[in-house]
């Protein structure tokens, strides 16, 4: 997709990194709306020539929920103070416990929202909207416990495809990335292992981040990795390239991280030392990428990259 109004800032002259931060980060403070304690780990998409998104807002009771938001430029956001109301035909799954860490993707004729949903523990829910006004809760895709559900932006071999990370009911000290397939977004199977942890910045757990970006060389998957330090978890993000037709097969996997928590807003907050990506805009004509990520489980930040440079990085530093 060509996205001529993608938010963008050129790489600073003194920066040699593949991914660089927006100079005015964070773009969304923790208290943008009256009800919020924090706003982070949120998803953004192009919408009617502008931008819309679904945002994780933890309120002042510290309940996790999803709010909609809109922006002219992808940087300055207006968020609804009240959470999204989901239409659901089945009260068994429609009952609210918590909702967090959404991703949003356009598939065929509507936007699909996928999030971590409370149903006897964390699982992955799927809903949809066409206008960011009316939202329908479709179904929980998988059994608890699972997190980090991410849908691919089109069918592959006539199947919907989703990445996820099986987990537990707490602060999971493990986690690998798996793939599941579905003919209808309701029934999921043909589960495949994608990749696990590696020594270093991704030694404790890994999980899919933004919706994968399709390139002629494969699906670019930006993902988060976690190490366990003497002071707790440290969340960074890196990238891998997946096969176009068999996306559970990893072609290349960049060994160093692309971005790790090093700034104040990434290191200081409700959960220190977290850079957690949930969305990436891509302008096909220029190769520009804008990555939205949560900082310290408190605020929303923005970083930039160029597709060809990310692909070169992944291939040149790859270790499978």
N, C-alpha and C positions, 0 to 999 in steps of 0.2 A: 504494500500500500504506500502510495506517495502521501506524505504528511508535511506539506510545506511550512506549516505553522508550528512544527514541533518545537517545544521549548529547547533553547540552546544557548550555550556560552562556550566560546573558544577555550581551548586548553591554555592555561597560563604559561607564559614564556619560560618560567623557571621550573615547570613541571614536565617530567618525562614519563609519567605513569600512563598506562593504557586507559584507565578510568580516572576521571578527575571530578572533584566535587564542585557543586554550584557555590559561587562565592557568597551568596546571601542565605545559605542554609542556616537553620531549617526553614523550609518553605511553609510548613504548617506547625504552629506552636501547640503546646499541649492544651491550651485554654482558648482555642479559637471560637468555640461555642460555649454558652453558659453551663451546659450540663457536663462538660468533659473534664476528666482528670488528665487524660492523655489521648493522643491521636497518632496512630502509627500503623505499620504493617498493612498498607492499604493499596487498592488497585485503581488504576486510571486507564481510560480508553478514549480514543477520538469519538466525538459525538456531535453530529449536525454542524460540522465545521469548527467546532470548539472542543471542549473536553468535559467528560463526566467521570464519576468514579463512585466506588463503594469503599467506605472508610471504617476502619476499626476505631471505635471510640469507647474507652473505658470510662464510665461515669463516676460521680463522686461517692457512690456506694461501692464502686469498683466492680460493677457488673459490666461484662464485655458484650458489646452489641455493634450492629452495623448501621451506618448512616450514609445517605447519599450526598453527593456534592457536585458542584459545577464550577467551571473556570473558563475564562476567555482565552487564556494563554498557557494553561497547564502549570502555572506557577502560583498565581493568586487565586485562592479558593474560597468559595462560599459553601458552607456545610449546613445541612438541616439540623436543628437542635434536637429534634425528635428522631428516634430510630426508624428504620424502614419497617413498614407493616407488610407482612408476607401473607398472601392468600394461600391457604392450604386446605385441601379437601379432606385430609385425614388428620383428625385431632391427635392421633397416636404419635405422629412425628411433628405435628405443628406446635406442640407445647414448647414454650421457650424455656431453655435453661441458660445457654450462653451461645454467642456467635462471635467468631473472631478470625483474623488473618484471611480476608477475602482475596480472590483473584477474579478478574472479569475478562471475558473473551467473546468476540463476535464469531458465531458459527452459523452459517447459512442465512437465517432471517431474523436473528435476535441475539441479544447479549445474554450469555450465561454467566451466572455468579456461582462460584464454588467457595465454600468456607468450612472452617472447623466448627462443627455443630455439637451441642451437648445433647446426647441421647444415651443415657446410662454410661457416660464417659464420652470422650471426644471421638467423633466420627466425621465423615466428609459429606456435606450436604450440597445439593445442586438446585439452583433456582434459575429463573430467567425473567427478563424484562425486554420490552421493545422501545420504551420511551423514558425510562428512569422515573416514571410516575407510578406505574402499577407493577408490583413484583409478585411472582408466583413461586412458591416453594414446591419443587417437583418431587424430590425423594432423597433419603440418605443413600449414598452409593454403596458404602461398605460397612461392615461390622465395626464396632469399637474394638480396639482403640486404634485410631489413625489420624494423621494430620497432614498438612501441606499437600492438599489435593490441587492439582493443576491440570486443566484440560488443554489438549492441543487445539490449534485454531481451525482444523479441518479434519474430516474423516481420513483415515489411513487404511487402505484395503477394505473400504466400505464399513469401517468400524470407528466409533468414537473411542478416543484413547485418553487415558488419564494417568498422570504420575501421582504417587502418594508415598508416605513414609509411615509404615506400621509403628506403633509406639506403645506407651502404657498410659495410665491414668494420672501421671504426675509430671515432674520435670525430667522427661525421658533421658536417661544417660546412655542411650544407644539409638541407632536409626540408620537404615539403608533406604535407598530409593527403589521403588518397584513400579511396574506399569500394569494397568488393567485395561480391558477392552470391552466394549458394549455395542450392541446393535441399536439400542434405543435410549441410552442414558439412564435406564432403570436397572437393567440386569447386567451385572459386571462379572467378568471371568477372564480366562486366558491370561492369568497373572504371570508376569515375567520379572525376574530380577534385572535391575539396570546397573546399579553400582553401589559399593559400600564405602567405608571409611578408609583413610590413608593416614600414615604417620604425619604429625604436624598440625597445621591449622584446621584440618578436617578429621581429626583422629577420634572424636567421640561420636559424632553423628553427622549425616548429610541430609538435605531435603531440597526438593525442587523450589525454585523461586518464581520469577515471572513466567508468563505463557511463552513456550519456546518460539524462537524466531526461525522461520524457514529460510534456508539459503540453498544455493545449488549444491553445496558440499555436504549438507546435512542440517539437522535441527540444532540450532544453538541453544543450549540449556544453561542459563545462569542459575546457580544453585548456592545455597548457604552451607557452610561447614562450621563445625563447632569443635573447639578443643577445651579440655578441662584444665584450668590453671589452678594455682594454689588458692586463688580468690574466687573460683567459680567458672562458669561457662564464658567463652569468648566466641562471638558469632561474626564470621567474615563471609565474603562471597567470592566465588570463582566461576569457571565456565567449562563446559564440555561440549563435544559435538556428537550427536546421535545420528544413526543411519536413517535416511529418509523413509524407507519402506519397512524397516524393522527397528523401530526407535528404542527398543530395549538393548540394542547393540551400541556400545560406546566406541566411536571411531578414534577420537582424540579426547584427552582430558588434561587441561592445563594444570601443572603442578603447583606453582605459587598461587596465592590468592590474588584477586583483582582489586579488592578493597577490604581493609580491616578497620575496626574501630580505633581511631587515633585522635579524633577531634573531641572537643568538650561535649558536644551534643550527642556523640556516639558513646562516650565513655562515662558520662554522668547522667543519671536519670533513675527511673524506677527499677530498671534492670541494667546495670552498668555493662559496658563493653559489648554492645550489640549493633551490628549493621546487617539488617534483614531485608532483602529485596523481595518485592511482591508484584512489581509491574515494570514493563519496559516498552516504551514507544519506539517505533523504528520507521524512519523515512527512507523508503527504498531508493529514491532518486539521489540522495546524498550519502546514504549509509549512516546517517546520524542515529544514535541511540540515546534516549533519555531514560534513566533508571530511577525508579522511585523506591526508597527504602526507609525502613523504620530505624530511628536512632535511639538506642538505650531504652527501648520499649516505652518511649515517651513522646517523641516528635516524628514528623515526616520530613525526609531530606531528599535531595535530588542530585544525581551524578550523571556524567556524560561520557560517551565513548563513540568510536567509529567502528562500524562492522568489520571492515577489512583488517583493522588493527587488532580487534579482539580475536578474529579467526587466526591471524598470524601468531598471536600470543599463545592461543590454545594449541596450535599445531607445533610450534617451535619449542614449547616447554612440556609437551605431552608425556605423561607416564600412565600407562594403563595397568 
